[in-house]
Amino acid sequence: MKIHLIADEHGLPLAVEISAANVHDKRLLEHLVDKIGPIRGRKGRPRRRPDKLHGDKGYDYTDCRPALRARGIIHRIARKGIESSQRLGPHRWKVERTIAWLDGFRALSVRYERKAAHFLAFVALGAAMTCYKALAKQADNPIPDEL
C-alpha cells in the first residue's frame, strides 16, 4: 500500500490518496491536484489549486507537466539525468516529514484493514489530526500581526 499526498509549504496535507504499491506516482497526480479543497489565507475568493507544485524525479514524464500547466499551476519537477535531487531538498523534506507524521499513527504504520476504503478513512483521519495538531500549536503561540 502506498500513500500519496500533496502538502502545503508548512507540511500540512492538502490531499491524500492511497494506491497499490505497484502503481506509479504520476498516475495519481491529476487526481490529487483536483482533490485539493479551497485554500484560504489571502483576501478574496479562496483558490482551488496551489500556485506552485514541487515534484521529484518520479513525476518527470511527458504527461505530468502539461496536466499541471492546463490547471494554471507552475511546476518545478526535477529532471532525470539532468538535475541533482538535492535542489529539491528544501521542499521535499516537508512532504517526507508529513509522511513521517502519518506513520506515527499506529493504524497507518501497518495496514490492519482488509478494505481499502477503511484504510483511506484512517489516512484521512490521520491527516485531519495532523492539521489539528498544527492549528493547536499555532493557537498556543500566536504569530504577531506585525510579521
N, C-alpha and C positions, 0 to 999 in steps of 0.2 A: 504494500500500500504506500502511496506517495501523497504527500500534502503539498498542494500548490497554493501560493498566496502572493498577493500584492500588498506591500506595506507602504505607509507614507514616510515622510522624511524623518519621523521620530521613531519609526519601527512599529507603529500600530497597524494591525491588519485591516485592510480596506475590503478585501475579498478573499475568500478561501474556497478551495475545491479539493476533492480527493480523486485519485485515479488508481488504476493498477500500476504496479511498479514498472511494467514494460511499456507504458505509454509515454511518448516523448513530450517534453515540456512545451514545445511550440504548438502542439495540437490544442492546448487549453488556453493559450494566450488571449485570443479574441474573446473567448467566453468569460475569462476572468476580468478583462477590461470592461466588458459590457455589464458585468455583475456589480461593479462599484456603485455604491449609493451616492447620494448628494454629499458634496464636500463643502463644508462651511468654513468660515474664517475671514472672509472678506465681505465688504458691504455689497449688497445687491443680491441677485438671484444665485443660489448655490450652483456650482459646477457639477456636472455629472461625470466628468473624466478628469484625470490629473493633467497638469500642464506638460510634465516631462516624465519619461519612464526609462529607468536604467535596467539593462539586462545583461546577463553574462553570455558567454560564447554558445550556450545551449540554445539561444534564440537567434543565432546568426544564420538565418535561412531566407530565401527569396520571398516567401510569403508573409513573414513577420513584419518587416519594415513597411511595406505598402499598407498592411492592415492597420498599423498604428497611424500612419500618415493620413489615411482616409478618415480616421476618427479625430484628427486635429491634435494628435499627441506628438510632441517632439521626442524622438527616440535616441538613446545613447546605448547602442548594443556593441559589445566588443566583437572584433572580427577574428575569425580563426586564422592562425598563422601570421597575423599582421601585428596585432596589439597584444601586449602582455596582460595577464589577468590582474596585475597589481594596480592598474589605472582605475579599476572599478572598486578597489578596496575600501575607500571611504564611504561608498554607497552600499556595497554588497554586505558588509558586516551587519548592517541594520536588519536586513532580511534574515541573515543567519541567526542573529540574536532573537528575532521574533520566533523563528522555528524552534530555537532552544527554549524559549518561554513556553511554547505549546508542548514541547516534550516534557516539561516539568509536571504536567498533569498526568497522573498515573493511567487514566483511561486512554490516553493518547500515545503513551510510550510503547505499549503493546496493544495490539488490536484484539480485544476480547469479544467483540460483537460479530455475529455472523452476517448481518445485513449491512450493506454499505450505507444505507440511509441513516442507520443508528450511529455509525461511526462519524458520518458527516455532521450529525446533530451534536455529537460530543466535540468535534473540531470547532464548530460554530460557537458552542458554549465556551470552549477554551479561549477563542478569540474575543468573545464578549467580556470574559473575566479579565483578560489581559488589558483590554481597553478600560475597564472599570478600575483596575489597579492603578493604571497610569493617571486617570482622572482623579482618583482619591489622593494619590501622591501630589498631584498638582494643586489640589484644594488645600492640602496641608501647608504647602509652600507656594502661596500665590505669587505670580510674577508681577512686579510693579508695572503700571501703565507707561512709565517713562521709557522703558526699554524698547 
